[in-house]
Amino acid sequence: MNLSVIILAAGAGTRMRSLKPKVLHKLAGLPMVEHVYNTSNKLGAQQIQVVYGHGGDLLTQQCEHFNVEWCLQAEQLGTAHAVQQASSNIEDDSVALILYGDVPLIKVETLETLVKKVSANNISLLTVNLDDPAGYGRIVRDHKDSSKKVVGIIEHKDASDVIKKIKEVNTGILALRAAYLNECLDKIDNNNVQGEYYLTDIIALAVNDGNEVFTTQVEHSYEVEGINDRKQLAKLERIFQLGLADKLLTEGTSLADPQRIDVRGELSVGNDSFIDINCVFEGEVNLGAGVTIGAGW
């Protein structure tokens, strides 16, 4: 089946305290939404749609090099409503994968595992175990069944004390056949406190239809961490840069301090090279073997 990716990027991001859309704030030199776009391409997606809203003109201008379909969510009526702006454009037999423009560190390998579990009208859901799951929707399983099937998601505000002890939570990232996605979206209502159409309601619909919800867990929680403010952006920037530093060290480059290197593009280095502290590499940079880069270059 073909893969179609829907990237949700319509949020205003008021906690960023910025005039530009949240997803345009940069991580490692690229807008965070571009990281998600690049990951979608590496997955081999045949179709990529970006759902936008606030600051739409600026987003489409700065990302005009994207090979995507732009879908406007004129009113912010919830995640299910956002997905619906794009889902009708997908062929019924395609797999629809829902991603988020403010979750830039999701790995290709994780999503490949997730997508492979899609079959018939089953749903493939990405979850994560958190030491402090407060605020997240809990994954509720049937522990009377040996397979411990997912039976629903209960939001934190609606959870009992027993449910709140569950560490496995919903990430919002899921994949399923497009035809079934549209069937479910047509059934979701906004009969809730917020008056919004929630994508999480799709899980209860699937269970009621007798369809199984398969889960995949991320190896590291930062893969599914969303960026809502500048502190979170700085935190994920360091995580991303440390990952690049670890790769350089593994491949034979010495770093004076892995905490003090920034790569804002593509960096390749030959064996036995040395990079001193506070070096910033922008664009496409190729260093040969045995090269020494001084501090602050």
N, C-alpha and C positions, 0 to 999 in steps of 0.2 A: 504493500500500500504506500501511496505517496504521503509525505509528511508536510503538513501545513502548520506554521507557527504563528500564534497570535501574541504579540507583545503589548501588554497594557502599559500605557505611558501617559494617561490623561490627568493624573493627579497634579494639584497645584503645588504641593510641597511647601506649605506655609512656614513650617518649622525651619526651613533653610534660610528664611528671612532674605529672600532674593527676588528680583524682578523677573528672572528667567526661569523656565520650567526646571523642576528638580532634576529630571533625567539628563539635562544638558550639563550639569556640574561634572567636572572631570575627575577621573580616577586613572592614574598612570598616563596622563596626557590625553585621554580620550573621554568623551561624554559617556557616562555610565551606561546609557542605552546602547551605545555602539559596542560595548563589550557583549551585551546580550545579543545584538544583531550578528556580531562575528561568531559567537557560539552557535547561533542558529544556522549559519552558513556551513560551519564545520560539521554540523549534524547531517548536512545534505538536504536541508529543507527545500522542497520544490516551490513553496510559496511562503512568503513572510508578510504579515500584515501588522501595522503599528496603529494602535488605537490612541488617538491624541485628543486633547481638550484645551486646557489652559496653555496660553502662549503658543498656540499651534503654528502660527506663521513663523515664529522664530525657530521652532523645532524642525519644521519641514525645510527651512532655508539652510540651517546648519547641518542637516543630515540629508541634503539633496543627493548625495552620492550613494545613498542606500538604494538597493534594488528591492523596493517594497511597495505595497499598496497602503496608502494612508487612509485611515477610517476615523472620521470625526465623531466623538461623543459630545454632542452639544450640551447635554445636561448630565450632571454627575449623579446617576441614579443607582449606583452600585456596581459591583464587579460582574454580576451576571449580565446586566444591561450593557456594560462595556464590551464584554465578549460577544454579545449579540450584534454589535455594530459590524463585526467582521465575520462571524461564523457562517452567515448565509452565503458568503462568497466561496466557501470551501466545497469541493466535490464530496458527495455523501460517503464514498468509500475511502476517503483520505483519513489519516490520523491527524487529529487536531491536538496541538501541544500548546498549553497556556503558560506563558512566561511573563515576567514583570521587568519593566525598564529600570527599576530602582533596585534590582537584585543582580548585581553585575558579576559576582564571582561563582555562579553556578557552573559546574564542570560538564564538559561534553560527555565524559564517560558516565557520569551520573544520569544524564538525560537519555543516553543510549540504552541503559538498563531499564529506565522507566518506560520508554517507548516500546521496547521489545515485549513488554507484558500486555500490550493492548491486543485484544481479540474480541470478535463479536461485539456485544454491547457491554462488555466489562469496562471498568474504569481503572486506570493506573494512576495512583496517587503518591506523591512524594511527601514523606514525613521526616521528622527529626525528633530525637530525644533531647530534652533540655533539663538541666538541673533546676532551673527556675522557669517553669512554663507559664507563669502568671501573664494573663492577657491573651493567651493563645487558645484556639479551639482544640479541645482534647479529642484524640482518636479513641473511640469506644469500640471495644471488641467483645465478641461472644466467647467468654472463657469456658462455657459449657461445651463448646465445640473444640476438638483437638487442633483444628486448623486456626482457631482464634480469628475468625472472619471479622472484618470491619462491619459494624452495624450502624455507625453514625458518627457525626462530629457534634460535640456540644461546646458552644462558645463559653468562655470563661465567666461572663456575667450571668449565664444561665446554669452554671455547673453547681452541683451539690458539693459538700465537703469531700465526699468520697471521690467524685469525678475529678476534683481539683488536684488530687494526689497523682493522677496519671501524668507521666512525663512525656509520652509520645504526643506530638502536636502536629497540626496541619500546617503545611508551608504555602498552600494555595496553588502550587504547581501540579498540574495533572495533564493526562493525555487520554484520549478516547476517540472512537470513531465519530467523524463529523456528523453523520446522520443522527446518531443517538444524542450527541451534544445538542443539536438543534431541537430535537424532540423534547429533551429535558428543559431547555431554556424556555420553551413555550409554556411549560407548566409552572415555572417558578413565579411566585407572587411577592409582593412587598408588604405582606401582613406582618410587620415587625415594628419594634420601637423606632428604628431609624427611617422606616418607610422606604427601604432600599431593596433592590433585587440582589440577593447574595448567591455567588457561585457555589458556596459550600452546600447550599440546599440540594445540589445535584447528587450528593452522596446518599442522602435519605431517599431520593427518588429512585436511584439505582437499586438500593437495597429493597425498597418496596416492589420494584419490578422483578426481583429475583435475580438481579445481576450482581456479580461479585466485584468487590473493590480490592484490587491487588495493590500492595504497597512496596515502595522502595525507600530505603533510608540513606540519607547522606552520610558520608564518612566524617565530614567536619561541618559543624553548625554554621560556620561563616559562609558556606556556599549558598545558604538560603536566607542570609541576613539582609534585610532591606535597609536602605539608607533614607532616613527621614530628616537628619540634621547634619550639621557640619562636623560634629564630634564623631558621629558614626562614619561619615565619609573619611575622616582622618584615620580612624581605626582600621577600616577595610583597606585603605591605601597602604598602611604598614604591613598588613597581612599579605597583600598582593606582592609588595616589594620583597618581603622576606621569602616568599615562594620563589621569586625569580633569583634571589641571591642563593638560595639553597640549590637551585638547578645549576647555577654557575659553579658553585663549589664542587658539586658532584661531577661536573664535566671537566674539572681540572683547572679552574681559575681560582687564584687566591684573592681573598678580600680582607682588607685590614679590619673592617667592621661590617658584617652583613646588615646591621641596622642603619648604616649610613651610606646607602647607594640608592639612586633613583633611576629607573629605566622608564622612559616615556616614549616608547616605540619598540623597535626590534634591535636586540643586541646579541651579536655572536662573537665569541672569543676563542682564540686558539689555546692550546695547552700551555701550561707554565707561565701564564701571564699574571700580573699583579695589579689590583686596583685599590688605590688608597682611599681614604675617607672622603665623604661629601662630594662624590662625583655624580654628575647628572648626564644621562645619555638620552638625547632626543632624536627622533626620526629613526632611520635605518643605519645602524653603526656596525661595522665589521672590524674587529681587531685581530691581528695575526698572532702567532705563537711567540711566547717569550716577550711580550710587550709589558711595559710598566707605565701605568697612568698615575700621575702625581695627585696629591690632595687638592680637592676643590676644582678639578678640571671639568 
